[in-house]
């Protein structure tokens, strides 16, 4: 995820400064146990929270919504706060895993743009606080491709002609979402025929796919692959090497993600968790996070506080016509099994 959302486990250990579980903490020291996507929070935000409140933060990280849910459902994690995507927010709500925080009653909640109250089970923000959002597009190496690309079809034609390869995310919804988008369908379709078309579209791409992975950023940067299906957080690499690297929201359309800050019903430190949510409503705090993350923020006044290269980036803050092409996942309920079946077909197809 994440300066970059959903990074692989090799990168997750880089956040050792806040690793969880931490070394034994004095019984009376106030603590907060945070479980977030890998590299998806600026360590300076956690330091500021510790300084402002005296509450010690322990951070553990995960690579997918499913990994987080599985661990939370064991019932013995000790985590206080998690950062589910909107559809996982809804799933966790239906499973009665979330604590009602009434964060929407806090004065700072007025800073949240109402359009980001996307959860169907929490439309007023009584449980969770919108945290960050962004698109899922294509990071590419223009030195390898010899050009800028405009989308999936352009990428495929280019790698075919040059004998190159690209990566896709190791994510059932995101990959099948690409197949659905390329067939002009909703990324939340459960129609068997539409899923069949999407599956075949992805299978047809497999000769040009080097791997299904979250680890594509270093591969793209090194030129081991021409491009990678990835999150807009990859803009951190683009900003560092703008002549070599690019990121594009495909012209055919793309998915978008949004994560929310939620307090677990099983949280051992609920009061501290709510304090963190209140702390994060401050525009300067959200801006501090986004300055390192290169995601979008639902905190409206925070946007004017972000650095110019982020604030003015059309990739991070797309214009209305591009925003109109972005689709967000919803909870599919039992129909997710249809995705699991076709995902197996995709992964095993030769």
Short mmCIF file of the C-alpha atoms (twelve columns), coordinates in Angstrom:
data_MODEL
# 
_entry.id   MODEL 
# 
loop_
_atom_site.group_PDB 
_atom_site.id 
_atom_site.type_symbol 
_atom_site.label_atom_id 
_atom_site.label_alt_id 
_atom_site.label_comp_id 
_atom_site.label_asym_id 
_atom_site.label_seq_id 
_atom_site.Cartn_x 
_atom_site.Cartn_y 
_atom_site.Cartn_z 
_atom_site.pdbx_PDB_model_num 
ATOM 1   C CA . UNK A 1   0.000   0.000   0.000   1 
ATOM 2   C CA . UNK A 2   2.860   2.700   2.187   1 
ATOM 3   C CA . UNK A 3   4.699   5.704   1.292   1 
ATOM 4   C CA . UNK A 4   3.377   3.155   -1.026  1 
ATOM 5   C CA . UNK A 5   0.296   1.155   -0.437  1 
ATOM 6   C CA . UNK A 6   0.642   -2.648  -0.205  1 
ATOM 7   C CA . UNK A 7   4.392   -3.064  -0.416  1 
ATOM 8   C CA . UNK A 8   5.951   -6.485  -0.071  1 
ATOM 9   C CA . UNK A 9   7.188   -7.869  3.178   1 
ATOM 10  C CA . UNK A 10  10.850  -7.193  2.446   1 
ATOM 11  C CA . UNK A 11  10.092  -3.488  2.622   1 
ATOM 12  C CA . UNK A 12  7.772   -3.701  5.589   1 
ATOM 13  C CA . UNK A 13  10.622  -4.343  7.989   1 
ATOM 14  C CA . UNK A 14  12.025  -0.918  7.148   1 
ATOM 15  C CA . UNK A 15  9.656   0.628   9.678   1 
ATOM 16  C CA . UNK A 16  11.498  -0.913  12.592  1 
ATOM 17  C CA . UNK A 17  11.496  2.333   14.531  1 
ATOM 18  C CA . UNK A 18  7.876   1.650   15.431  1 
ATOM 19  C CA . UNK A 19  7.797   -2.143  15.220  1 
ATOM 20  C CA . UNK A 20  5.014   -4.001  17.049  1 
ATOM 21  C CA . UNK A 21  5.048   -5.790  19.339  1 
ATOM 22  C CA . UNK A 22  7.529   -3.463  20.985  1 
ATOM 23  C CA . UNK A 23  9.965   -4.292  23.703  1 
ATOM 24  C CA . UNK A 24  8.276   -4.626  27.042  1 
ATOM 25  C CA . UNK A 25  6.614   -1.366  27.981  1 
ATOM 26  C CA . UNK A 26  6.029   -0.283  31.546  1 
ATOM 27  C CA . UNK A 27  2.585   -1.292  32.695  1 
ATOM 28  C CA . UNK A 28  1.547   2.293   33.424  1 
ATOM 29  C CA . UNK A 29  2.868   3.867   30.225  1 
ATOM 30  C CA . UNK A 30  -0.016  4.869   27.914  1 
ATOM 31  C CA . UNK A 31  0.250   3.079   24.570  1 
ATOM 32  C CA . UNK A 32  -1.469  2.805   21.213  1 
ATOM 33  C CA . UNK A 33  -1.059  -0.227  18.967  1 
ATOM 34  C CA . UNK A 34  -1.468  0.711   15.308  1 
ATOM 35  C CA . UNK A 35  -1.853  -1.823  12.474  1 
ATOM 36  C CA . UNK A 36  -1.447  -0.162  9.063   1 
ATOM 37  C CA . UNK A 37  -0.437  -0.888  5.485   1 
ATOM 38  C CA . UNK A 38  3.339   -1.078  5.027   1 
ATOM 39  C CA . UNK A 39  4.959   2.358   4.732   1 
ATOM 40  C CA . UNK A 40  1.548   4.052   4.738   1 
ATOM 41  C CA . UNK A 41  2.104   6.545   7.515   1 
ATOM 42  C CA . UNK A 42  4.801   9.169   7.930   1 
ATOM 43  C CA . UNK A 43  6.872   8.278   11.023  1 
ATOM 44  C CA . UNK A 44  6.928   12.002  11.803  1 
ATOM 45  C CA . UNK A 45  3.162   11.858  12.342  1 
ATOM 46  C CA . UNK A 46  3.594   9.152   14.971  1 
ATOM 47  C CA . UNK A 47  6.416   11.074  16.640  1 
ATOM 48  C CA . UNK A 48  4.254   14.194  16.781  1 
ATOM 49  C CA . UNK A 49  1.371   12.247  18.322  1 
ATOM 50  C CA . UNK A 50  3.708   10.831  20.952  1 
ATOM 51  C CA . UNK A 51  5.073   14.307  21.725  1 
ATOM 52  C CA . UNK A 52  1.647   15.935  21.850  1 
ATOM 53  C CA . UNK A 53  -0.045  13.264  23.971  1 
ATOM 54  C CA . UNK A 54  2.623   11.290  25.800  1 
ATOM 55  C CA . UNK A 55  1.138   8.105   24.332  1 
ATOM 56  C CA . UNK A 56  3.680   5.581   23.021  1 
ATOM 57  C CA . UNK A 57  2.866   4.277   19.519  1 
ATOM 58  C CA . UNK A 58  3.661   0.724   18.439  1 
ATOM 59  C CA . UNK A 59  3.289   0.131   14.695  1 
ATOM 60  C CA . UNK A 60  2.827   -3.183  12.933  1 
ATOM 61  C CA . UNK A 61  2.200   -3.457  9.190   1 
ATOM 62  C CA . UNK A 62  0.316   -5.593  6.693   1 
ATOM 63  C CA . UNK A 63  0.292   -6.030  2.923   1 
ATOM 64  C CA . UNK A 64  -3.411  -6.585  2.181   1 
ATOM 65  C CA . UNK A 65  -6.897  -6.106  3.579   1 
ATOM 66  C CA . UNK A 66  -7.269  -9.866  3.756   1 
ATOM 67  C CA . UNK A 67  -4.105  -10.307 5.800   1 
ATOM 68  C CA . UNK A 68  -5.267  -7.674  8.261   1 
ATOM 69  C CA . UNK A 69  -8.756  -9.167  8.601   1 
ATOM 70  C CA . UNK A 70  -7.437  -12.671 9.140   1 
ATOM 71  C CA . UNK A 71  -5.170  -11.505 11.943  1 
ATOM 72  C CA . UNK A 72  -7.840  -9.372  13.595  1 
ATOM 73  C CA . UNK A 73  -10.272 -12.284 13.490  1 
ATOM 74  C CA . UNK A 74  -7.906  -14.410 15.555  1 
ATOM 75  C CA . UNK A 75  -9.093  -12.258 18.442  1 
ATOM 76  C CA . UNK A 76  -5.689  -12.052 20.107  1 
ATOM 77  C CA . UNK A 77  -3.869  -9.286  18.247  1 
ATOM 78  C CA . UNK A 78  -3.928  -6.471  20.794  1 
ATOM 79  C CA . UNK A 79  -4.297  -3.902  18.003  1 
ATOM 80  C CA . UNK A 80  -6.229  -0.695  18.596  1 
ATOM 81  C CA . UNK A 81  -6.420  0.965   15.170  1 
ATOM 82  C CA . UNK A 82  -6.581  -0.470  11.653  1 
ATOM 83  C CA . UNK A 83  -6.798  1.191   8.217   1 
ATOM 84  C CA . UNK A 84  -9.183  -0.854  6.049   1 
ATOM 85  C CA . UNK A 85  -10.153 0.043   2.509   1 
ATOM 86  C CA . UNK A 86  -13.772 1.170   2.242   1 
ATOM 87  C CA . UNK A 87  -15.123 -2.218  1.166   1 
ATOM 88  C CA . UNK A 88  -13.210 -3.888  4.021   1 
ATOM 89  C CA . UNK A 89  -14.549 -1.220  6.394   1 
ATOM 90  C CA . UNK A 90  -18.021 -2.453  5.413   1 
ATOM 91  C CA . UNK A 91  -17.053 -6.111  5.791   1 
ATOM 92  C CA . UNK A 92  -15.606 -5.494  9.254   1 
ATOM 93  C CA . UNK A 93  -18.698 -3.550  10.240  1 
ATOM 94  C CA . UNK A 94  -20.942 -6.446  9.240   1 
ATOM 95  C CA . UNK A 95  -18.711 -8.769  11.263  1 
ATOM 96  C CA . UNK A 96  -19.179 -6.483  14.306  1 
ATOM 97  C CA . UNK A 97  -15.434 -5.859  14.602  1 
ATOM 98  C CA . UNK A 98  -15.515 -2.060  14.857  1 
ATOM 99  C CA . UNK A 99  -15.964 0.261   17.822  1 
ATOM 100 C CA . UNK A 100 -18.346 3.213   17.538  1 
ATOM 101 C CA . UNK A 101 -16.145 6.251   18.161  1 
ATOM 102 C CA . UNK A 102 -18.544 9.111   17.335  1 
ATOM 103 C CA . UNK A 103 -15.583 10.787  15.647  1 
ATOM 104 C CA . UNK A 104 -18.105 12.722  13.551  1 
ATOM 105 C CA . UNK A 105 -18.981 14.708  16.699  1 
ATOM 106 C CA . UNK A 106 -15.429 16.003  17.081  1 
ATOM 107 C CA . UNK A 107 -14.988 19.633  15.885  1 
ATOM 108 C CA . UNK A 108 -12.162 18.629  13.534  1 
ATOM 109 C CA . UNK A 109 -14.467 16.308  11.593  1 
ATOM 110 C CA . UNK A 110 -15.728 19.355  9.687   1 
ATOM 111 C CA . UNK A 111 -12.442 19.238  7.765   1 
ATOM 112 C CA . UNK A 112 -13.411 15.974  6.066   1 
ATOM 113 C CA . UNK A 113 -14.929 16.405  2.609   1 
ATOM 114 C CA . UNK A 114 -18.360 14.672  2.704   1 
ATOM 115 C CA . UNK A 115 -17.702 12.885  -0.611  1 
ATOM 116 C CA . UNK A 116 -15.229 10.652  1.257   1 
ATOM 117 C CA . UNK A 117 -17.874 9.220   3.566   1 
ATOM 118 C CA . UNK A 118 -18.081 6.267   1.197   1 
ATOM 119 C CA . UNK A 119 -18.774 3.428   3.612   1 
ATOM 120 C CA . UNK A 120 -22.275 2.035   3.158   1 
ATOM 121 C CA . UNK A 121 -22.332 0.821   6.765   1 
ATOM 122 C CA . UNK A 122 -20.956 4.062   8.206   1 
ATOM 123 C CA . UNK A 123 -22.340 6.872   6.032   1 
ATOM 124 C CA . UNK A 124 -22.164 9.498   8.784   1 
ATOM 125 C CA . UNK A 125 -18.662 8.697   10.041  1 
ATOM 126 C CA . UNK A 126 -19.854 7.465   13.421  1 
ATOM 127 C CA . UNK A 127 -17.229 4.717   13.492  1 
ATOM 128 C CA . UNK A 128 -14.282 5.538   11.218  1 
ATOM 129 C CA . UNK A 129 -12.400 8.537   9.852   1 
ATOM 130 C CA . UNK A 130 -11.504 8.838   6.137   1 
ATOM 131 C CA . UNK A 131 -7.702  8.701   5.971   1 
ATOM 132 C CA . UNK A 132 -6.217  8.708   2.462   1 
ATOM 133 C CA . UNK A 133 -7.078  7.859   -1.109  1 
ATOM 134 C CA . UNK A 134 -5.536  7.472   -4.520  1 
ATOM 135 C CA . UNK A 135 -5.658  5.824   -7.911  1 
ATOM 136 C CA . UNK A 136 -4.261  2.470   -9.002  1 
ATOM 137 C CA . UNK A 137 -2.498  2.904   -12.320 1 
ATOM 138 C CA . UNK A 138 0.746   2.104   -14.106 1 
ATOM 139 C CA . UNK A 139 4.241   3.073   -13.028 1 
ATOM 140 C CA . UNK A 140 6.600   2.848   -16.012 1 
ATOM 141 C CA . UNK A 141 10.200  3.273   -17.069 1 
ATOM 142 C CA . UNK A 142 10.237  5.566   -20.087 1 
ATOM 143 C CA . UNK A 143 13.907  4.760   -20.788 1 
ATOM 144 C CA . UNK A 144 12.959  1.111   -21.332 1 
ATOM 145 C CA . UNK A 145 9.707   1.795   -23.171 1 
ATOM 146 C CA . UNK A 146 11.164  4.665   -25.194 1 
ATOM 147 C CA . UNK A 147 8.005   6.729   -24.662 1 
ATOM 148 C CA . UNK A 148 5.284   7.826   -22.285 1 
ATOM 149 C CA . UNK A 149 2.267   5.554   -22.233 1 
ATOM 150 C CA . UNK A 150 -1.396  6.466   -22.039 1 
ATOM 151 C CA . UNK A 151 -2.970  3.308   -20.659 1 
ATOM 152 C CA . UNK A 152 -3.217  -0.479  -20.698 1 
ATOM 153 C CA . UNK A 153 -3.695  -0.975  -24.440 1 
ATOM 154 C CA . UNK A 154 -0.824  1.358   -25.240 1 
ATOM 155 C CA . UNK A 155 1.405   -0.476  -22.746 1 
ATOM 156 C CA . UNK A 156 0.540   -3.899  -24.126 1 
ATOM 157 C CA . UNK A 157 1.152   -2.857  -27.734 1 
ATOM 158 C CA . UNK A 158 4.509   -1.338  -26.753 1 
ATOM 159 C CA . UNK A 159 5.798   -4.320  -24.769 1 
ATOM 160 C CA . UNK A 160 4.680   -6.688  -27.539 1 
ATOM 161 C CA . UNK A 161 6.623   -4.725  -30.109 1 
ATOM 162 C CA . UNK A 162 9.748   -4.460  -27.969 1 
ATOM 163 C CA . UNK A 163 9.748   -7.889  -26.359 1 
ATOM 164 C CA . UNK A 164 9.320   -6.442  -22.855 1 
ATOM 165 C CA . UNK A 165 7.254   -7.384  -19.827 1 
ATOM 166 C CA . UNK A 166 5.307   -5.696  -17.030 1 
ATOM 167 C CA . UNK A 167 3.900   -6.744  -13.671 1 
ATOM 168 C CA . UNK A 168 0.385   -6.946  -12.267 1 
ATOM 169 C CA . UNK A 169 -0.531  -6.658  -8.617  1 
ATOM 170 C CA . UNK A 170 -0.967  -9.881  -6.673  1 
ATOM 171 C CA . UNK A 171 -4.497  -8.778  -5.816  1 
ATOM 172 C CA . UNK A 172 -7.675  -10.520 -6.915  1 
ATOM 173 C CA . UNK A 173 -9.906  -7.430  -7.043  1 
ATOM 174 C CA . UNK A 174 -7.340  -5.134  -8.656  1 
ATOM 175 C CA . UNK A 175 -6.316  -7.553  -11.415 1 
ATOM 176 C CA . UNK A 176 -9.828  -8.690  -12.287 1 
ATOM 177 C CA . UNK A 177 -10.765 -5.014  -12.076 1 
ATOM 178 C CA . UNK A 178 -8.337  -4.306  -14.928 1 
ATOM 179 C CA . UNK A 179 -9.987  -7.038  -16.981 1 
ATOM 180 C CA . UNK A 180 -13.438 -5.626  -16.291 1 
ATOM 181 C CA . UNK A 181 -12.368 -2.061  -17.114 1 
ATOM 182 C CA . UNK A 182 -10.837 -3.182  -20.414 1 
ATOM 183 C CA . UNK A 183 -14.215 -4.683  -21.286 1 
ATOM 184 C CA . UNK A 184 -16.092 -1.549  -20.271 1 
ATOM 185 C CA . UNK A 185 -17.628 -3.141  -17.168 1 
ATOM 186 C CA . UNK A 186 -17.966 -2.211  -13.506 1 
ATOM 187 C CA . UNK A 187 -15.156 -3.359  -11.226 1 
ATOM 188 C CA . UNK A 188 -17.905 -4.588  -8.904  1 
ATOM 189 C CA . UNK A 189 -19.623 -6.779  -11.487 1 
ATOM 190 C CA . UNK A 190 -20.704 -10.243 -10.359 1 
ATOM 191 C CA . UNK A 191 -22.214 -11.172 -13.714 1 
ATOM 192 C CA . UNK A 192 -20.719 -14.560 -14.710 1 
ATOM 193 C CA . UNK A 193 -20.338 -13.631 -18.380 1 
ATOM 194 C CA . UNK A 194 -18.643 -10.334 -17.577 1 
ATOM 195 C CA . UNK A 195 -16.270 -12.075 -15.169 1 
ATOM 196 C CA . UNK A 196 -15.545 -14.668 -17.842 1 
ATOM 197 C CA . UNK A 197 -14.615 -11.927 -20.316 1 
ATOM 198 C CA . UNK A 198 -12.445 -10.179 -17.753 1 
ATOM 199 C CA . UNK A 199 -10.702 -13.430 -16.873 1 
ATOM 200 C CA . UNK A 200 -9.894  -14.177 -20.492 1 
ATOM 201 C CA . UNK A 201 -8.593  -10.643 -20.991 1 
ATOM 202 C CA . UNK A 202 -6.097  -11.102 -18.157 1 
ATOM 203 C CA . UNK A 203 -5.130  -14.604 -19.307 1 
ATOM 204 C CA . UNK A 204 -4.422  -13.162 -22.762 1 
ATOM 205 C CA . UNK A 205 -2.020  -10.685 -21.106 1 
ATOM 206 C CA . UNK A 206 -0.068  -13.339 -19.201 1 
ATOM 207 C CA . UNK A 207 2.638   -13.857 -21.860 1 
ATOM 208 C CA . UNK A 208 3.683   -10.259 -21.187 1 
ATOM 209 C CA . UNK A 209 3.360   -10.424 -17.388 1 
ATOM 210 C CA . UNK A 210 6.614   -11.038 -15.526 1 
ATOM 211 C CA . UNK A 211 4.929   -11.561 -12.148 1 
ATOM 212 C CA . UNK A 212 1.922   -10.865 -9.971  1 
ATOM 213 C CA . UNK A 213 3.563   -8.850  -7.217  1 
ATOM 214 C CA . UNK A 214 3.501   -5.901  -4.830  1 
ATOM 215 C CA . UNK A 215 7.270   -5.555  -5.300  1 
ATOM 216 C CA . UNK A 216 7.241   -3.880  -8.700  1 
ATOM 217 C CA . UNK A 217 8.680   -0.472  -7.777  1 
ATOM 218 C CA . UNK A 218 12.338  -1.515  -7.602  1 
ATOM 219 C CA . UNK A 219 11.842  -3.745  -10.654 1 
ATOM 220 C CA . UNK A 220 10.555  -0.824  -12.723 1 
ATOM 221 C CA . UNK A 221 13.249  1.520   -11.470 1 
ATOM 222 C CA . UNK A 222 16.004  -0.990  -12.283 1 
ATOM 223 C CA . UNK A 223 14.570  -1.669  -15.744 1 
ATOM 224 C CA . UNK A 224 13.960  -5.344  -14.959 1 
ATOM 225 C CA . UNK A 225 10.413  -4.762  -16.210 1 
ATOM 226 C CA . UNK A 226 9.068   -1.966  -18.352 1 
ATOM 227 C CA . UNK A 227 6.126   -1.129  -16.115 1 
ATOM 228 C CA . UNK A 228 4.183   -2.171  -13.057 1 
ATOM 229 C CA . UNK A 229 0.553   -2.105  -12.021 1 
ATOM 230 C CA . UNK A 230 0.760   0.005   -8.887  1 
ATOM 231 C CA . UNK A 231 -0.660  2.635   -6.574  1 
ATOM 232 C CA . UNK A 232 -0.219  6.380   -6.967  1 
ATOM 233 C CA . UNK A 233 2.174   6.319   -4.030  1 
ATOM 234 C CA . UNK A 234 4.738   5.331   -6.673  1 
ATOM 235 C CA . UNK A 235 4.847   9.047   -7.439  1 
ATOM 236 C CA . UNK A 236 7.508   9.262   -4.750  1 
ATOM 237 C CA . UNK A 237 9.806   7.472   -7.213  1 
ATOM 238 C CA . UNK A 238 8.650   9.628   -10.115 1 
ATOM 239 C CA . UNK A 239 9.426   12.803  -8.191  1 
ATOM 240 C CA . UNK A 240 12.906  11.451  -7.451  1 
ATOM 241 C CA . UNK A 241 13.643  10.422  -11.075 1 
ATOM 242 C CA . UNK A 242 11.251  12.423  -13.277 1 
ATOM 243 C CA . UNK A 243 13.218  11.919  -16.490 1 
ATOM 244 C CA . UNK A 244 13.307  8.163   -16.110 1 
ATOM 245 C CA . UNK A 245 10.017  7.214   -14.439 1 
ATOM 246 C CA . UNK A 246 6.372   8.021   -14.973 1 
ATOM 247 C CA . UNK A 247 2.966   7.165   -13.547 1 
ATOM 248 C CA . UNK A 248 -0.272  7.229   -15.486 1 
ATOM 249 C CA . UNK A 249 -3.919  6.731   -14.674 1 
ATOM 250 C CA . UNK A 250 -4.929  4.590   -17.677 1 
ATOM 251 C CA . UNK A 251 -7.086  6.352   -20.240 1 
ATOM 252 C CA . UNK A 252 -9.405  3.319   -20.206 1 
ATOM 253 C CA . UNK A 253 -10.164 3.994   -16.539 1 
ATOM 254 C CA . UNK A 254 -8.821  2.692   -13.246 1 
ATOM 255 C CA . UNK A 255 -9.685  1.772   -9.722  1 
ATOM 256 C CA . UNK A 256 -9.244  4.061   -6.786  1 
ATOM 257 C CA . UNK A 257 -8.708  3.159   -3.156  1 
ATOM 258 C CA . UNK A 258 -9.621  4.852   0.069   1 
ATOM 259 C CA . UNK A 259 -8.579  3.775   3.526   1 
ATOM 260 C CA . UNK A 260 -10.297 4.779   6.755   1 
ATOM 261 C CA . UNK A 261 -8.997  4.895   10.327  1 
ATOM 262 C CA . UNK A 262 -11.066 2.488   12.408  1 
ATOM 263 C CA . UNK A 263 -10.922 1.449   16.063  1 
ATOM 264 C CA . UNK A 264 -11.376 -2.244  16.756  1 
ATOM 265 C CA . UNK A 265 -14.110 -3.391  19.091  1 
ATOM 266 C CA . UNK A 266 -11.442 -5.543  20.756  1 
ATOM 267 C CA . UNK A 267 -9.026  -2.603  21.147  1 
ATOM 268 C CA . UNK A 268 -7.393  -2.571  24.582  1 
ATOM 269 C CA . UNK A 269 -6.737  1.190   24.407  1 
ATOM 270 C CA . UNK A 270 -9.911  2.648   22.902  1 
ATOM 271 C CA . UNK A 271 -9.525  6.066   24.545  1 
ATOM 272 C CA . UNK A 272 -6.028  6.480   23.123  1 
ATOM 273 C CA . UNK A 273 -7.250  5.301   19.725  1 
ATOM 274 C CA . UNK A 274 -9.953  7.967   19.640  1 
ATOM 275 C CA . UNK A 275 -7.352  10.558  20.636  1 
ATOM 276 C CA . UNK A 276 -5.336  9.552   17.584  1 
ATOM 277 C CA . UNK A 277 -8.373  9.935   15.309  1 
ATOM 278 C CA . UNK A 278 -9.038  13.387  16.745  1 
ATOM 279 C CA . UNK A 279 -5.363  14.267  16.298  1 
ATOM 280 C CA . UNK A 280 -5.537  13.202  12.634  1 
ATOM 281 C CA . UNK A 281 -8.416  15.587  11.864  1 
ATOM 282 C CA . UNK A 282 -5.923  18.473  12.190  1 
ATOM 283 C CA . UNK A 283 -5.076  19.795  8.705   1 
ATOM 284 C CA . UNK A 284 -1.387  20.212  9.509   1 
ATOM 285 C CA . UNK A 285 -1.164  16.569  10.619  1 
ATOM 286 C CA . UNK A 286 -2.871  15.207  7.495   1 
ATOM 287 C CA . UNK A 287 -0.651  17.464  5.359   1 
ATOM 288 C CA . UNK A 288 2.480   16.192  7.134   1 
ATOM 289 C CA . UNK A 289 1.437   12.634  6.322   1 
ATOM 290 C CA . UNK A 290 0.630   13.323  2.676   1 
ATOM 291 C CA . UNK A 291 3.911   15.198  2.158   1 
ATOM 292 C CA . UNK A 292 5.701   11.878  2.591   1 
ATOM 293 C CA . UNK A 293 3.000   9.564   1.226   1 
ATOM 294 C CA . UNK A 294 2.075   11.208  -2.115  1 
ATOM 295 C CA . UNK A 295 -1.548  10.127  -1.744  1 
ATOM 296 C CA . UNK A 296 -4.651  12.277  -1.767  1 
ATOM 297 C CA . UNK A 297 -6.251  13.408  1.487   1 
ATOM 298 C CA . UNK A 298 -9.961  13.670  2.380   1 
ATOM 299 C CA . UNK A 299 -9.029  16.535  4.732   1 
ATOM 300 C CA . UNK A 300 -9.977  19.534  2.617   1 
ATOM 301 C CA . UNK A 301 -7.974  22.309  4.339   1 
ATOM 302 C CA . UNK A 302 -4.934  20.006  4.490   1 
ATOM 303 C CA . UNK A 303 -4.613  20.069  0.696   1 
ATOM 304 C CA . UNK A 304 -3.524  23.704  0.659   1 
ATOM 305 C CA . UNK A 305 -0.792  22.863  3.177   1 
ATOM 306 C CA . UNK A 306 0.831   20.114  1.119   1 
ATOM 307 C CA . UNK A 307 3.998   20.844  -0.924  1 
ATOM 308 C CA . UNK A 308 3.391   22.353  -4.355  1 
ATOM 309 C CA . UNK A 309 4.674   19.325  -6.268  1 
ATOM 310 C CA . UNK A 310 1.977   17.210  -4.586  1 
ATOM 311 C CA . UNK A 311 -0.761  19.816  -4.573  1 
ATOM 312 C CA . UNK A 312 -0.279  20.508  -8.301  1 
ATOM 313 C CA . UNK A 313 0.185   16.893  -9.419  1 
ATOM 314 C CA . UNK A 314 -2.562  15.768  -11.774 1 
ATOM 315 C CA . UNK A 315 -1.657  12.179  -10.939 1 
ATOM 316 C CA . UNK A 316 -2.242  12.677  -7.195  1 
ATOM 317 C CA . UNK A 317 -5.125  15.132  -7.570  1 
ATOM 318 C CA . UNK A 318 -6.732  14.225  -10.913 1 
ATOM 319 C CA . UNK A 319 -8.951  16.682  -12.798 1 
ATOM 320 C CA . UNK A 320 -12.727 16.022  -12.835 1 
ATOM 321 C CA . UNK A 321 -12.743 14.195  -16.190 1 
ATOM 322 C CA . UNK A 322 -10.166 11.695  -14.909 1 
ATOM 323 C CA . UNK A 323 -11.871 11.361  -11.533 1 
ATOM 324 C CA . UNK A 324 -15.015 10.370  -13.405 1 
ATOM 325 C CA . UNK A 325 -13.164 7.322   -14.767 1 
ATOM 326 C CA . UNK A 326 -12.133 6.033   -11.337 1 
ATOM 327 C CA . UNK A 327 -14.123 3.214   -9.708  1 
ATOM 328 C CA . UNK A 328 -13.992 2.097   -6.080  1 
ATOM 329 C CA . UNK A 329 -14.594 -1.415  -4.803  1 
ATOM 330 C CA . UNK A 330 -17.658 -2.318  -2.759  1 
ATOM 331 C CA . UNK A 331 -18.245 -5.302  -0.506  1 
ATOM 332 C CA . UNK A 332 -19.511 -8.139  -2.726  1 
ATOM 333 C CA . UNK A 333 -20.684 -10.365 0.112   1 
ATOM 334 C CA . UNK A 334 -20.813 -14.045 -0.821  1 
ATOM 335 C CA . UNK A 335 -20.280 -13.142 -4.486  1 
ATOM 336 C CA . UNK A 336 -16.581 -12.691 -3.721  1 
ATOM 337 C CA . UNK A 337 -16.365 -16.463 -4.171  1 
ATOM 338 C CA . UNK A 338 -16.910 -15.920 -7.895  1 
ATOM 339 C CA . UNK A 339 -13.772 -13.781 -7.925  1 
ATOM 340 C CA . UNK A 340 -11.831 -16.375 -5.983  1 
ATOM 341 C CA . UNK A 341 -12.719 -19.010 -8.579  1 
ATOM 342 C CA . UNK A 342 -11.680 -16.949 -11.595 1 
ATOM 343 C CA . UNK A 343 -8.551  -15.770 -9.768  1 
ATOM 344 C CA . UNK A 344 -7.496  -19.403 -9.524  1 
ATOM 345 C CA . UNK A 345 -8.086  -19.768 -13.267 1 
ATOM 346 C CA . UNK A 346 -5.914  -16.725 -13.963 1 
ATOM 347 C CA . UNK A 347 -3.053  -17.809 -11.723 1 
ATOM 348 C CA . UNK A 348 -2.974  -21.376 -13.055 1 
ATOM 349 C CA . UNK A 349 -3.471  -20.607 -16.768 1 
ATOM 350 C CA . UNK A 350 -0.432  -21.428 -18.898 1 
# 
